[in-house]
Amino acid sequence: MTADSPAEPELPRGVALAWGVVVNPQRGPKRELSIERIVEAAVGIADAEGLGAVSMSRVAQSLGYTTMSLYRYITGKDDLVLLMQEAASVLPIPDSGIERDWRTGLTAWVAAVRGAYAEHPWLVDIPVSGAPVTPNALAIVDWFLREARDLPLTDGEKISTLLLLTSYIRATGAQERDIAAAAGSDADGAQQPGAGAFAALAELVTPERFPDLAPVFLGGDYLADGEPDTADDTVFGIERILDGIEYHVARLADGRPTPAPLVPPPSLALPRDRAVREAAKARREAEKALREAQKREREAVKRALEKDREDRRRADERGARDAERAARDAERQAERAGRG
């Protein structure tokens, strides 16, 4: 290569490790240690304790080696996390000879991706930094495109559909993980909303204040006793996304025009002059004042309820004392009558 020749493209080290194309991988003196063992140990720690528990020193300790021994194989935590993500992205991809309609195929694809998130909940904690570039991740994309092959969409629209589904799976996966973790950390149910919480909130969620929420709330469909069925909620959402794709395909087949984008193009954005900035600032201040007023209202309602409960308690105590005093008076009168 001459001095004027362009440099050959080079993959980042972590990506190159995932592809197995590192030219001269750094090897330590202990041949029994390997990248595969390091990644497997890291995945085990993340599965048990979460991604935050993974560090080069923690993985080295779990394997019985020094931290520097790991750096001879993997140069840093970022590369380790990328390799962990790649290891957790091995899906049961079906044989390419299977014939089925696009909706059945995409449903199977979604189920497999959801399964990976369920098996490795820490995947949702890895920031999305760009398009997939590792072999297992690209195999997932390739599988999706195979199932979407017969959809009358452009390549760009198919990738947009992929992003829509993966974003929804990732978001609901995080929700399911967090709800399960909250339930697991509250074994006695002290923090979970149940009958007690429902009874307390029923006094606050009134038709006057929440005209559309109150019937749902009082009907029992808002706060469920026990763990919420997030899996059913997720499936419902996925089915509606697929319904939307099916509707879009039917609209294309019928020759109906596609609706205009919901977001205006930048050329139609409001001018950012001084008057607009001042109006936006005034709106933010008004929203802040509204939130503060709502907070004061909630506090006032809470104090009123507490006062009402305290007044009822005192009234009950007075009634009990009066009843007890009347009973004693009746006993004394009976005793005097008996002696007379």
C-alpha positions in Angstrom: 0.0 0.0 0.0 1.4 3.4 -1.0 1.2 6.5 1.1 -1.6 7.8 -1.1 -3.6 4.6 -1.0 -6.8 4.8 1.1 -6.7 2.8 4.4 -8.4 -0.5 4.4 -11.7 -0.5 6.3 -11.3 -1.8 9.8 -13.9 -3.1 12.2 -14.0 -2.0 15.8 -12.3 -4.6 17.9 -15.5 -5.8 19.7 -17.3 -6.2 16.4 -14.3 -8.0 14.9 -14.2 -10.4 17.9 -17.9 -11.1 17.3 -17.2 -12.0 13.7 -14.1 -13.9 14.6 -11.9 -12.0 12.3 -9.4 -10.5 14.7 -6.0 -10.8 12.9 -3.8 -11.3 15.9 -6.0 -11.8 19.0 -4.2 -11.2 22.2 -3.7 -14.4 24.1 -2.7 -14.9 27.7 -0.4 -17.6 29.0 -3.3 -19.6 30.4 -4.7 -21.3 27.3 -7.8 -22.6 29.1 -9.2 -19.1 29.3 -11.1 -18.0 26.2 -13.4 -15.2 24.9 -16.3 -17.7 25.0 -15.7 -18.5 28.7 -15.4 -14.9 29.6 -18.6 -13.9 27.8 -20.5 -16.9 29.2 -19.5 -15.9 32.8 -20.5 -12.3 32.2 -23.9 -13.4 30.8 -24.4 -15.6 33.9 -23.7 -12.7 36.2 -26.1 -10.4 34.2 -28.9 -13.0 34.2 -28.6 -13.4 38.0 -28.0 -9.8 39.1 -28.5 -7.4 36.2 -26.1 -5.7 33.8 -24.9 -3.3 36.5 -23.3 -6.1 38.3 -21.0 -6.9 35.4 -17.5 -5.6 35.4 -14.2 -6.9 34.2 -13.0 -7.5 37.7 -16.2 -9.3 38.7 -16.0 -11.6 35.7 -12.4 -12.3 36.3 -13.1 -13.2 39.9 -15.9 -15.5 39.0 -13.5 -17.4 36.7 -10.6 -17.4 39.2 -8.3 -15.2 37.2 -6.9 -11.7 37.6 -8.5 -8.8 35.8 -5.5 -8.3 33.6 -5.9 -11.8 32.3 -9.2 -10.8 30.8 -7.8 -7.7 29.1 -5.6 -10.0 27.0 -8.7 -11.3 25.4 -11.2 -8.4 25.6 -10.0 -4.9 25.7 -12.7 -3.3 27.8 -16.2 -3.5 29.2 -17.8 -1.9 26.1 -16.6 -4.8 24.0 -17.6 -7.3 26.6 -21.2 -5.9 26.7 -21.3 -6.1 22.9 -20.2 -9.7 22.9 -22.8 -10.5 25.7 -25.5 -8.9 23.6 -24.4 -11.0 20.6 -24.4 -14.2 22.7 -27.9 -13.5 24.0 -29.1 -12.9 20.4 -29.0 -16.5 19.3 -32.6 -17.2 18.3 -34.3 -20.5 17.1 -34.5 -19.4 13.5 -36.7 -21.8 11.5 -35.8 -23.5 8.3 -36.0 -21.2 5.3 -38.2 -23.8 3.5 -41.2 -23.2 5.8 -44.0 -21.5 3.9 -46.5 -19.3 5.7 -48.1 -16.0 5.3 -46.3 -12.8 6.4 -48.4 -12.3 9.5 -47.9 -15.8 10.9 -44.1 -15.4 10.1 -43.8 -12.0 11.8 -45.8 -13.3 14.8 -43.3 -16.2 15.2 -40.4 -13.7 14.8 -41.8 -11.5 17.5 -42.3 -14.4 19.9 -38.7 -15.4 19.5 -37.3 -11.9 20.1 -39.6 -11.6 23.2 -38.2 -14.9 24.4 -34.7 -13.5 24.2 -35.7 -10.5 26.3 -37.5 -12.7 28.8 -34.4 -15.0 29.1 -32.0 -12.1 29.4 -33.9 -9.1 30.8 -30.7 -7.0 31.0 -30.8 -6.7 27.2 -33.1 -3.7 27.6 -30.4 -1.8 29.6 -27.9 -1.8 26.7 -28.2 1.6 24.9 -29.1 1.4 21.2 -26.1 2.9 19.5 -26.9 2.2 15.9 -27.9 -0.5 13.4 -27.0 -4.1 14.2 -23.5 -5.0 12.9 -22.8 -8.4 14.6 -23.6 -11.8 13.0 -26.3 -13.0 15.3 -28.0 -9.6 15.4 -27.9 -9.4 11.6 -29.3 -13.0 11.4 -32.4 -11.7 13.3 -32.8 -8.9 10.8 -32.4 -11.3 7.9 -35.0 -13.6 9.4 -37.4 -10.7 9.7 -36.9 -9.7 6.1 -37.5 -13.3 5.0 -40.9 -13.3 6.8 -41.7 -9.9 5.3 -40.5 -10.8 1.8 -44.1 -11.0 0.4 -45.2 -7.7 1.9 -45.7 -5.1 -0.9 -43.5 -2.6 1.0 -40.2 -0.9 0.0 -37.0 -2.0 1.7 -37.1 1.2 3.7 -40.7 0.5 4.9 -39.7 -3.0 5.9 -36.9 -1.7 8.0 -39.2 0.9 9.5 -41.6 -2.0 10.4 -38.7 -3.9 12.0 -37.8 -0.8 14.1 -41.5 -0.4 15.1 -41.8 -4.0 16.3 -38.4 -4.1 18.0 -39.0 -0.8 19.8 -42.3 -2.1 21.1 -40.8 -5.4 22.2 -37.9 -3.6 23.9 -40.2 -1.2 25.8 -42.7 -3.8 27.0 -39.8 -6.1 27.9 -38.4 -3.4 30.2 -41.9 -2.9 31.7 -42.4 -6.6 32.3 -38.9 -6.9 33.8 -39.4 -4.0 36.2 -42.9 -5.2 37.3 -41.5 -8.7 38.0 -38.6 -7.2 39.9 -40.9 -5.0 42.0 -43.1 -8.0 42.8 -40.0 -10.1 43.7 -38.6 -7.5 46.1 -42.0 -7.2 47.8 -42.6 -10.8 48.9 -45.2 -9.9 51.5 -47.2 -7.7 49.2 -46.8 -4.6 51.3 -46.0 -2.4 48.3 -48.3 -4.0 45.8 -51.6 -2.2 45.1 -54.4 -4.5 46.3 -57.7 -4.3 48.1 -56.4 -1.8 50.6 -55.0 0.5 47.9 -58.2 0.2 45.9 -60.4 1.1 48.8 -58.2 4.2 49.6 -58.0 5.4 46.0 -61.7 4.8 45.5 -62.3 7.8 47.7 -60.1 10.0 45.5 -60.9 8.7 42.0 -64.4 10.3 41.8 -66.6 10.8 38.7 -66.5 14.5 39.3 -62.7 14.7 39.1 -62.1 11.8 36.6 -65.3 11.3 34.7 -63.9 8.8 32.2 -61.4 7.0 34.5 -63.7 6.5 37.5 -66.1 3.9 35.8 -63.0 1.9 34.7 -61.4 2.2 38.1 -64.5 1.3 40.0 -65.2 -1.6 37.6 -62.0 -3.2 38.7 -60.2 -3.1 35.3 -57.6 -0.5 36.3 -56.1 -1.8 39.6 -56.0 -5.6 39.5 -55.5 -7.7 42.6 -52.2 -9.6 42.3 -49.7 -9.2 39.5 -51.0 -7.5 36.3 -51.1 -9.7 33.2 -48.5 -7.7 31.2 -48.0 -10.6 28.8 -51.6 -10.3 27.6 -51.2 -6.5 27.3 -48.1 -6.9 25.2 -49.7 -9.5 22.9 -52.7 -7.1 22.4 -50.3 -4.3 21.3 -48.4 -6.5 18.9 -51.6 -7.7 17.3 -52.7 -4.1 16.8 -49.4 -3.2 15.2 -49.8 -6.1 12.8 -53.4 -5.0 12.1 -52.0 -1.6 11.2 -49.5 -3.1 8.8 -52.2 -5.2 7.2 -54.4 -2.1 6.8 -51.6 -0.2 5.2 -51.0 -3.1 2.8 -54.7 -3.3 1.9 -54.7 0.5 1.3 -51.8 0.1 -1.1 -53.5 -2.7 -2.9 -56.7 -0.6 -3.3 -54.7 2.4 -4.6 -55.8 4.6 -1.8 -53.5 7.6 -1.1 -51.3 7.5 2.0 -52.2 10.1 4.6 -49.9 13.0 5.0 -47.2 12.7 7.7 -48.4 13.6 11.2 -45.2 15.6 11.9 -44.9 18.8 9.8 -41.7 19.1 7.8 -39.0 21.4 9.2 -39.9 24.1 6.6 -43.3 24.4 8.3 -42.0 24.7 11.8 -42.8 27.8 13.8 -40.2 30.5 13.6 -38.1 30.7 16.7 -38.2 34.5 17.1 -38.4 36.4 20.4 -42.2 36.5 20.5 -42.4 32.7 20.0 -39.8 32.1 22.7 -41.6 34.3 25.2 -44.9 32.6 24.4 -43.3 29.2 24.9 -41.8 30.4 28.2 -45.2 31.7 29.3 -46.8 28.4 28.5 -44.2 26.5 30.5 -44.7 28.8 33.5 -48.5 28.4 33.2 -48.1 24.6 33.1 -45.8 24.7 36.1 -48.4 26.9 38.0 -51.1 24.4 37.0 -49.1 21.5 38.3 -48.4 23.3 41.6 -52.1 24.1 41.9 -53.0 20.5 41.3 -50.5 19.4 43.9 -52.0 21.8 46.4 -55.4 20.4 45.5 -54.3 16.9 46.1 -52.7 17.9 49.4 -55.9 19.6 50.5 -58.0 16.6 49.5 -55.6 14.4 51.5 -55.9 16.6 54.6 -59.6 16.7 54.3 -59.9 13.0 54.1 -57.5 12.6 57.1 -59.5 15.1 59.1 -62.7 13.3 58.2 -61.3 10.0 59.3 -60.0 11.5 62.5 -63.3 13.2 63.2 -65.1 9.8 62.6 -62.6 8.1 64.9 -63.1 10.6 67.7 -66.9 10.4 67.2 -66.7 6.6 67.5 -64.6 6.9 70.6 -67.1 9.4 72.1 -69.9 7.2 71.2 -68.2 4.2 72.8 -67.4 6.2 76.0 -71.0 7.5 76.2 -72.3 3.9 75.7 -70.0 2.6 78.4 -71.0 5.4 80.8 -74.7 4.8 80.1 -74.1 1.1 80.8 -72.4 1.8 84.1 -75.2 4.2 85.1 -77.8 1.6 84.3 -75.9 -1.0 86.4 -75.8 1.4 89.4 -79.5 2.2 89.1 -80.3 -1.5 89.0 -78.2 -2.1 92.1 -79.9 0.7 94.0 -83.3 -0.6 92.9 -82.3 -4.1 94.2 -81.3 -2.8 97.6 -84.5 -0.7 97.9 
